[in-house]
Amino acid sequence: MVRIHKFLLYYFVFCSICILLGVFFGIVVDKNIIESSPPSLGTDFMITVLTSNFKNFLCYLLLPIFSPILQATDLIGSSFQITMGFRLLGKDEAMSHLFPHALLEFPNMLFYQGVSQYILYVLISSKSLTEVFRQEKRLLVMYLLSLLVLLVAALLEGYVG
């Protein structure tokens, strides 16, 4: 139980730093060099979102050894984009592009990224592939639920905005 508490503290600090870095860059970058072009909603966009999110999910599932780098890139990039969206589009329009799908997508993303980092943490702390596979097997249902959330979030993003 101590292992999970140490991991959760690390994970909270890691995510906070990455998000704050993205916000910082989103604030300091000259907004006049960036052009906003919101995508057209519909089936093509939903499939693009689902494909992208599924590939991202697979990277975390299959490559936990790279999860800190992948997650830092994802979190800094996402928080940068969201910050720029608020600066370019204004609060109301930016919020309309984020919700309702972001209420599902962002916590789910933090979840599966965290699970991937936890698997890496288990590998480092136990130095045992057997323990890693045992943990992955224990978390299989959570992975499947996370995939279901990705599907619902992609449908919302593709058709609602």
PEVEN-V645351 format. One record per backbone hydrogen bond with DSSP energy under -1.0 kcal/mol. NH is the residue of the N-H (numbers start at 1). CO is the residue of the C=O. Records with the same first field share a line. If there is no record, write none. Layout:
# PEVEN-V645351
NH=CO ; CO
This chain:
# PEVEN-V645351
5=1
6=2
7=3
8=4
9=5
10=6
11=7
12=8
13=9
14=10
15=11
16=12
17=13
18=14
19=15
20=16
21=17
22=18
23=19
24=20
25=21
26=22
27=23
28=24
29=25
33=30
34=31
42=158
46=42
47=43
48=44
49=45
50=46
51=47
52=48
53=49
54=50
55=51
56=52
57=53
58=54
59=55
60=56
61=57
62=58
63=59
66=63
67=64
70=66
71=67
72=68
73=69
74=70
75=71
76=72
77=73
78=74
79=75
80=76
81=77
82=78
83=79
84=80
85=81
86=82
87=83
88=84
89=85
90=86
94=90
95=91
96=92
97=93
98=94
99=95
102=98
103=100
104=101
105=101
106=102
108=104
109=105
110=106
111=107
112=108
113=109
114=110
115=111
116=112
117=113
118=114
119=115
120=116
121=117
122=118
123=119
124=120
125=121
126=122
127=123
132=128
133=129
134=130
135=131
136=132
137=133
138=134
139=135
140=137
143=139
144=140
145=141
146=142
147=143
148=144
149=145
150=146
151=147
152=148
153=149
154=150
155=151
156=152
157=153
158=154
159=155
160=156
161=156
